[in-house]
Amino acid sequence: METIYKLTLADAKRIAHAAEMEAKMNNWEVVIAIVDHGGHLIYLQRDNAQLGSIDVAIGKAKTALLFRCPTKALEKMVVG
């Protein structure tokens, strides 16, 4: 049986901070979406990114959860 780790809001904020630092180092304008173990949004951060990126970020977060891998890995499978 698989152990489910439930993220707290504090956890989500720490994760978002790390993502924000990475984005700033790369001069990326991003939306950061963090979902819980059920795929429900628990944290969203947008700073200067396009409005359309909000739904994309939420969809990517849910996809990563459901497939249990980064969406970049899925992109490589599709492209490859």
N, CA, C and O atoms as CSV, one atom per row, in Angstrom:
chain,resi,resn,atom,element,x,y,z
A,1,MET,N,N,0.831,-1.179,0.000
A,1,MET,CA,C,0.000,0.000,0.000
A,1,MET,C,C,0.880,1.248,0.000
A,1,MET,O,O,1.897,1.311,0.690
A,2,GLU,N,N,0.485,2.187,-0.748
A,2,GLU,CA,C,1.247,3.419,-0.933
A,2,GLU,C,C,0.936,4.429,0.171
A,2,GLU,O,O,-0.221,4.610,0.548
A,3,THR,N,N,1.963,5.073,0.678
A,3,THR,CA,C,1.778,6.125,1.670
A,3,THR,C,C,1.490,7.429,0.948
A,3,THR,O,O,2.204,7.805,0.018
A,4,ILE,N,N,0.456,8.107,1.374
A,4,ILE,CA,C,0.096,9.389,0.773
A,4,ILE,C,C,0.552,10.499,1.703
A,4,ILE,O,O,0.150,10.564,2.864
A,5,TYR,N,N,1.393,11.366,1.175
A,5,TYR,CA,C,1.847,12.522,1.944
A,5,TYR,C,C,0.929,13.684,1.628
A,5,TYR,O,O,0.757,14.042,0.463
A,6,LYS,N,N,0.348,14.267,2.634
A,6,LYS,CA,C,-0.564,15.391,2.445
A,6,LYS,C,C,0.181,16.695,2.665
A,6,LYS,O,O,0.692,16.964,3.752
A,7,LEU,N,N,0.231,17.496,1.616
A,7,LEU,CA,C,0.907,18.786,1.701
A,7,LEU,C,C,0.116,19.762,2.546
A,7,LEU,O,O,-1.110,19.828,2.458
A,8,THR,N,N,0.816,20.508,3.353
A,8,THR,CA,C,0.199,21.609,4.073
A,8,THR,C,C,0.402,22.881,3.256
A,8,THR,O,O,1.173,22.902,2.297
A,9,LEU,N,N,-0.287,23.919,3.643
A,9,LEU,CA,C,-0.086,25.200,2.973
A,9,LEU,C,C,1.351,25.669,3.169
A,9,LEU,O,O,1.941,26.245,2.255
A,10,ALA,N,N,1.916,25.433,4.336
A,10,ALA,CA,C,3.311,25.806,4.588
A,10,ALA,C,C,4.247,25.051,3.644
A,10,ALA,O,O,5.200,25.631,3.123
A,11,ASP,N,N,3.977,23.751,3.419
A,11,ASP,CA,C,4.773,22.970,2.467
A,11,ASP,C,C,4.678,23.587,1.075
A,11,ASP,O,O,5.686,23.767,0.391
A,12,ALA,N,N,3.464,23.903,0.674
A,12,ALA,CA,C,3.235,24.467,-0.662
A,12,ALA,C,C,3.976,25.789,-0.831
A,12,ALA,O,O,4.532,26.060,-1.895
A,13,LYS,N,N,3.986,26.597,0.200
A,13,LYS,CA,C,4.689,27.883,0.125
A,13,LYS,C,C,6.200,27.689,-0.009
A,13,LYS,O,O,6.862,28.431,-0.734
A,14,ARG,N,N,6.743,26.688,0.695
A,14,ARG,CA,C,8.187,26.405,0.561
A,14,ARG,C,C,8.510,25.912,-0.849
A,14,ARG,O,O,9.513,26.321,-1.435
A,15,ILE,N,N,7.685,25.057,-1.384
A,15,ILE,CA,C,7.887,24.552,-2.743
A,15,ILE,C,C,7.794,25.705,-3.745
A,15,ILE,O,O,8.620,25.817,-4.651
A,16,ALA,N,N,6.793,26.550,-3.574
A,16,ALA,CA,C,6.611,27.688,-4.472
A,16,ALA,C,C,7.801,28.645,-4.401
A,16,ALA,O,O,8.226,29.188,-5.421
A,17,HIS,N,N,8.326,28.847,-3.218
A,17,HIS,CA,C,9.490,29.728,-3.069
A,17,HIS,C,C,10.681,29.187,-3.866
A,17,HIS,O,O,11.370,29.945,-4.549
A,18,ALA,N,N,10.917,27.886,-3.778
A,18,ALA,CA,C,12.019,27.285,-4.540
A,18,ALA,C,C,11.778,27.447,-6.040
A,18,ALA,O,O,12.704,27.758,-6.789
A,19,ALA,N,N,10.544,27.239,-6.476
A,19,ALA,CA,C,10.212,27.400,-7.900
A,19,ALA,C,C,10.373,28.853,-8.331
A,19,ALA,O,O,10.849,29.133,-9.432
A,20,GLU,N,N,9.977,29.768,-7.463
A,20,GLU,CA,C,10.118,31.193,-7.766
A,20,GLU,C,C,11.589,31.590,-7.909
A,20,GLU,O,O,11.935,32.361,-8.804
A,21,MET,N,N,12.442,31.077,-7.048
A,21,MET,CA,C,13.873,31.385,-7.131
A,21,MET,C,C,14.465,30.862,-8.441
A,21,MET,O,O,15.267,31.544,-9.080
A,22,GLU,N,N,14.069,29.650,-8.838
A,22,GLU,CA,C,14.529,29.085,-10.114
A,22,GLU,C,C,14.064,29.952,-11.288
A,22,GLU,O,O,14.832,30.226,-12.211
A,23,ALA,N,N,12.814,30.374,-11.240
A,23,ALA,CA,C,12.278,31.220,-12.308
A,23,ALA,C,C,13.024,32.547,-12.386
A,23,ALA,O,O,13.346,33.020,-13.476
A,24,LYS,N,N,13.297,33.143,-11.238
A,24,LYS,CA,C,14.012,34.422,-11.227
A,24,LYS,C,C,15.435,34.279,-11.772
A,24,LYS,O,O,15.917,35.149,-12.497
A,25,MET,N,N,16.105,33.174,-11.419
A,25,MET,CA,C,17.473,32.952,-11.918
A,25,MET,C,C,17.494,32.826,-13.441
A,25,MET,O,O,18.486,33.171,-14.084
A,26,ASN,N,N,16.390,32.329,-14.015
A,26,ASN,CA,C,16.319,32.119,-15.455
A,26,ASN,C,C,15.514,33.198,-16.184
A,26,ASN,O,O,15.266,33.093,-17.385
A,27,ASN,N,N,15.112,34.232,-15.447
A,27,ASN,CA,C,14.303,35.319,-16.027
A,27,ASN,C,C,13.027,34.800,-16.694
A,27,ASN,O,O,12.649,35.261,-17.771
A,28,TRP,N,N,12.375,33.843,-16.046
A,28,TRP,CA,C,11.114,33.293,-16.546
A,28,TRP,C,C,9.951,33.973,-15.844
A,28,TRP,O,O,9.977,34.166,-14.628
A,29,GLU,N,N,8.942,34.333,-16.605
A,29,GLU,CA,C,7.684,34.798,-16.018
A,29,GLU,C,C,6.781,33.580,-15.960
A,29,GLU,O,O,6.393,33.044,-16.998
A,30,VAL,N,N,6.446,33.143,-14.772
A,30,VAL,CA,C,5.730,31.879,-14.622
A,30,VAL,C,C,4.517,32.010,-13.704
A,30,VAL,O,O,4.370,32.960,-12.936
A,31,VAL,N,N,3.666,31.006,-13.828
A,31,VAL,CA,C,2.603,30.785,-12.860
A,31,VAL,C,C,2.989,29.508,-12.125
A,31,VAL,O,O,3.315,28.501,-12.753
A,32,ILE,N,N,2.954,29.549,-10.814
A,32,ILE,CA,C,3.304,28.391,-10.004
A,32,ILE,C,C,2.015,27.847,-9.407
A,32,ILE,O,O,1.332,28.537,-8.650
A,33,ALA,N,N,1.686,26.606,-9.753
A,33,ALA,CA,C,0.475,25.959,-9.248
A,33,ALA,C,C,0.881,24.697,-8.497
A,33,ALA,O,O,1.646,23.877,-9.004
A,34,ILE,N,N,0.365,24.556,-7.297
A,34,ILE,CA,C,0.659,23.372,-6.493
A,34,ILE,C,C,-0.662,22.736,-6.096
A,34,ILE,O,O,-1.551,23.394,-5.557
A,35,VAL,N,N,-0.773,21.434,-6.376
A,35,VAL,CA,C,-1.994,20.704,-6.057
A,35,VAL,C,C,-1.725,19.695,-4.942
A,35,VAL,O,O,-0.586,19.287,-4.714
A,36,ASP,N,N,-2.790,19.304,-4.260
A,36,ASP,CA,C,-2.659,18.307,-3.195
A,36,ASP,C,C,-2.710,16.899,-3.779
A,36,ASP,O,O,-2.739,16.734,-4.999
A,37,HIS,N,N,-2.721,15.900,-2.930
A,37,HIS,CA,C,-2.682,14.508,-3.379
A,37,HIS,C,C,-3.920,14.105,-4.180
A,37,HIS,O,O,-3.912,13.064,-4.838
A,38,GLY,N,N,-4.970,14.901,-4.137
A,38,GLY,CA,C,-6.176,14.621,-4.918
A,38,GLY,C,C,-6.273,15.453,-6.180
A,38,GLY,O,O,-7.254,15.358,-6.916
A,39,GLY,N,N,-5.258,16.271,-6.435
A,39,GLY,CA,C,-5.253,17.108,-7.632
A,39,GLY,C,C,-5.970,18.442,-7.453
A,39,GLY,O,O,-6.243,19.141,-8.429
A,40,HIS,N,N,-6.274,18.790,-6.209
A,40,HIS,CA,C,-6.960,20.052,-5.933
A,40,HIS,C,C,-5.939,21.153,-5.658
A,40,HIS,O,O,-4.963,20.957,-4.935
A,41,LEU,N,N,-6.188,22.285,-6.241
A,41,LEU,CA,C,-5.277,23.413,-6.108
A,41,LEU,C,C,-5.193,23.866,-4.651
A,41,LEU,O,O,-6.213,24.120,-4.010
A,42,ILE,N,N,-3.967,23.964,-4.137
A,42,ILE,CA,C,-3.800,24.498,-2.784
A,42,ILE,C,C,-2.970,25.782,-2.780
A,42,ILE,O,O,-2.971,26.523,-1.797
A,43,TYR,N,N,-2.261,26.044,-3.886
A,43,TYR,CA,C,-1.450,27.264,-3.935
A,43,TYR,C,C,-1.280,27.689,-5.390
A,43,TYR,O,O,-1.004,26.867,-6.262
A,44,LEU,N,N,-1.449,28.979,-5.634
A,44,LEU,CA,C,-1.240,29.528,-6.969
A,44,LEU,C,C,-0.543,30.864,-6.822
A,44,LEU,O,O,-0.918,31.693,-5.993
A,45,GLN,N,N,0.475,31.058,-7.640
A,45,GLN,CA,C,1.224,32.319,-7.620
A,45,GLN,C,C,1.462,32.748,-9.055
A,45,GLN,O,O,1.951,31.970,-9.873
A,46,ARG,N,N,1.114,33.991,-9.355
A,46,ARG,CA,C,1.338,34.535,-10.693
A,46,ARG,C,C,1.935,35.920,-10.547
A,46,ARG,O,O,1.400,36.770,-9.834
A,47,ASP,N,N,3.039,36.138,-11.222
A,47,ASP,CA,C,3.669,37.450,-11.189
A,47,ASP,C,C,4.094,37.816,-12.598
A,47,ASP,O,O,5.150,37.396,-13.070
A,48,ASN,N,N,3.271,38.593,-13.256
A,48,ASN,CA,C,3.617,39.123,-14.576
A,48,ASN,C,C,3.528,38.118,-15.710
A,48,ASN,O,O,3.900,38.453,-16.835
A,49,ALA,N,N,3.056,36.914,-15.472
A,49,ALA,CA,C,2.898,35.924,-16.542
A,49,ALA,C,C,1.529,36.139,-17.207
A,49,ALA,O,O,0.638,36.772,-16.641
A,50,GLN,N,N,1.391,35.604,-18.402
A,50,GLN,CA,C,0.140,35.730,-19.149
A,50,GLN,C,C,-1.015,35.089,-18.390
A,50,GLN,O,O,-0.829,34.099,-17.681
A,51,LEU,N,N,-2.195,35.651,-18.539
A,51,LEU,CA,C,-3.378,35.095,-17.884
A,51,LEU,C,C,-3.653,33.665,-18.335
A,51,LEU,O,O,-4.097,32.838,-17.538
A,52,GLY,N,N,-3.397,33.370,-19.592
A,52,GLY,CA,C,-3.619,32.021,-20.106
A,52,GLY,C,C,-2.748,30.976,-19.435
A,52,GLY,O,O,-3.061,29.786,-19.458
A,53,SER,N,N,-1.669,31.419,-18.845
A,53,SER,CA,C,-0.755,30.481,-18.190
A,53,SER,C,C,-1.320,29.917,-16.890
A,53,SER,O,O,-0.827,28.903,-16.395
A,54,ILE,N,N,-2.340,30.556,-16.335
A,54,ILE,CA,C,-2.922,30.070,-15.085
A,54,ILE,C,C,-3.506,28.676,-15.264
A,54,ILE,O,O,-3.153,27.754,-14.530
A,55,ASP,N,N,-4.398,28.519,-16.237
A,55,ASP,CA,C,-5.016,27.208,-16.471
A,55,ASP,C,C,-3.994,26.175,-16.916
A,55,ASP,O,O,-4.097,25.000,-16.562
A,56,VAL,N,N,-3.008,26.610,-17.691
A,56,VAL,CA,C,-1.949,25.697,-18.132
A,56,VAL,C,C,-1.166,25.175,-16.936
A,56,VAL,O,O,-0.889,23.978,-16.847
A,57,ALA,N,N,-0.807,26.067,-16.012
A,57,ALA,CA,C,-0.031,25.668,-14.832
A,57,ALA,C,C,-0.815,24.684,-13.966
A,57,ALA,O,O,-0.257,23.699,-13.483
A,58,ILE,N,N,-2.088,24.946,-13.772
A,58,ILE,CA,C,-2.915,24.040,-12.978
A,58,ILE,C,C,-3.016,22.681,-13.671
A,58,ILE,O,O,-2.914,21.641,-13.020
A,59,GLY,N,N,-3.212,22.691,-14.976
A,59,GLY,CA,C,-3.282,21.438,-15.735
A,59,GLY,C,C,-1.978,20.655,-15.670
A,59,GLY,O,O,-1.989,19.431,-15.542
A,60,LYS,N,N,-0.858,21.361,-15.759
A,60,LYS,CA,C,0.442,20.685,-15.665
A,60,LYS,C,C,0.650,20.068,-14.288
A,60,LYS,O,O,1.169,18.958,-14.172
A,61,ALA,N,N,0.247,20.788,-13.246
A,61,ALA,CA,C,0.395,20.253,-11.890
A,61,ALA,C,C,-0.428,18.981,-11.717
A,61,ALA,O,O,0.049,18.006,-11.137
A,62,LYS,N,N,-1.663,18.991,-12.218
A,62,LYS,CA,C,-2.521,17.797,-12.125
A,62,LYS,C,C,-1.963,16.650,-12.952
A,62,LYS,O,O,-1.991,15.498,-12.518
A,63,THR,N,N,-1.458,16.956,-14.137
A,63,THR,CA,C,-0.886,15.926,-14.999
A,63,THR,C,C,0.329,15.281,-14.350
A,63,THR,O,O,0.467,14.058,-14.370
A,64,ALA,N,N,1.200,16.081,-13.783
A,64,ALA,CA,C,2.388,15.543,-13.101
A,64,ALA,C,C,1.976,14.618,-11.962
A,64,ALA,O,O,2.588,13.571,-11.750
A,65,LEU,N,N,0.948,15.006,-11.240
A,65,LEU,CA,C,0.454,14.171,-10.143
A,65,LEU,C,C,-0.107,12.849,-10.664
A,65,LEU,O,O,0.263,11.781,-10.176
A,66,LEU,N,N,-0.985,12.918,-11.639
A,66,LEU,CA,C,-1.660,11.720,-12.133
A,66,LEU,C,C,-0.722,10.733,-12.822
A,66,LEU,O,O,-0.898,9.520,-12.708
A,67,PHE,N,N,0.273,11.253,-13.534
A,67,PHE,CA,C,1.228,10.380,-14.211
A,67,PHE,C,C,2.461,10.092,-13.352
A,67,PHE,O,O,3.310,9.279,-13.718
A,68,ARG,N,N,2.545,10.766,-12.213
A,68,ARG,CA,C,3.643,10.580,-11.257
A,68,ARG,C,C,5.015,10.814,-11.870
A,68,ARG,O,O,5.972,10.080,-11.625
A,69,CYS,N,N,5.071,11.855,-12.667
A,69,CYS,CA,C,6.353,12.244,-13.253
A,69,CYS,C,C,6.255,13.695,-13.717
A,69,CYS,O,O,5.156,14.200,-13.944
A,70,PRO,N,N,7.377,14.355,-13.857
A,70,PRO,CA,C,7.359,15.737,-14.355
A,70,PRO,C,C,6.783,15.793,-15.759
A,70,PRO,O,O,6.976,14.865,-16.545
A,71,THR,N,N,6.086,16.857,-16.079
A,71,THR,CA,C,5.510,16.968,-17.412
A,71,THR,C,C,6.596,17.023,-18.484
A,71,THR,O,O,6.332,16.688,-19.638
A,72,LYS,N,N,7.796,17.433,-18.130
A,72,LYS,CA,C,8.914,17.436,-19.088
A,72,LYS,C,C,9.204,16.006,-19.556
A,72,LYS,O,O,9.536,15.795,-20.722
A,73,ALA,N,N,9.082,15.030,-18.661
A,73,ALA,CA,C,9.310,13.630,-19.042
A,73,ALA,C,C,8.243,13.164,-20.029
A,73,ALA,O,O,8.539,12.405,-20.951
A,74,LEU,N,N,7.005,13.617,-19.838
A,74,LEU,CA,C,5.938,13.261,-20.776
A,74,LEU,C,C,6.184,13.905,-22.138
A,74,LEU,O,O,5.945,13.295,-23.179
A,75,GLU,N,N,6.660,15.135,-22.113
A,75,GLU,CA,C,6.962,15.836,-23.371
A,75,GLU,C,C,8.028,15.068,-24.151
A,75,GLU,O,O,7.914,14.907,-25.366
A,76,LYS,N,N,9.060,14.594,-23.458
A,76,LYS,CA,C,10.122,13.843,-24.130
A,76,LYS,C,C,9.573,12.563,-24.761
A,76,LYS,O,O,9.991,12.188,-25.857
A,77,MET,N,N,8.640,11.889,-24.083
A,77,MET,CA,C,8.039,10.671,-24.649
A,77,MET,C,C,7.231,10.987,-25.908
A,77,MET,O,O,7.271,10.239,-26.885
A,78,VAL,N,N,6.505,12.090,-25.873
A,78,VAL,CA,C,5.665,12.456,-27.024
A,78,VAL,C,C,6.529,12.878,-28.205
A,78,VAL,O,O,6.291,12.452,-29.334
A,79,VAL,N,N,7.526,13.711,-27.949
A,79,VAL,CA,C,8.396,14.214,-29.008
A,79,VAL,C,C,9.281,13.100,-29.564
A,79,VAL,O,O,9.516,13.014,-30.770
A,80,GLY,N,N,9.769,12.243,-28.648
A,80,GLY,CA,C,10.687,11.172,-29.042
A,80,GLY,C,C,9.968,10.098,-29.765
A,80,GLY,O,O,10.581,9.112,-30.174
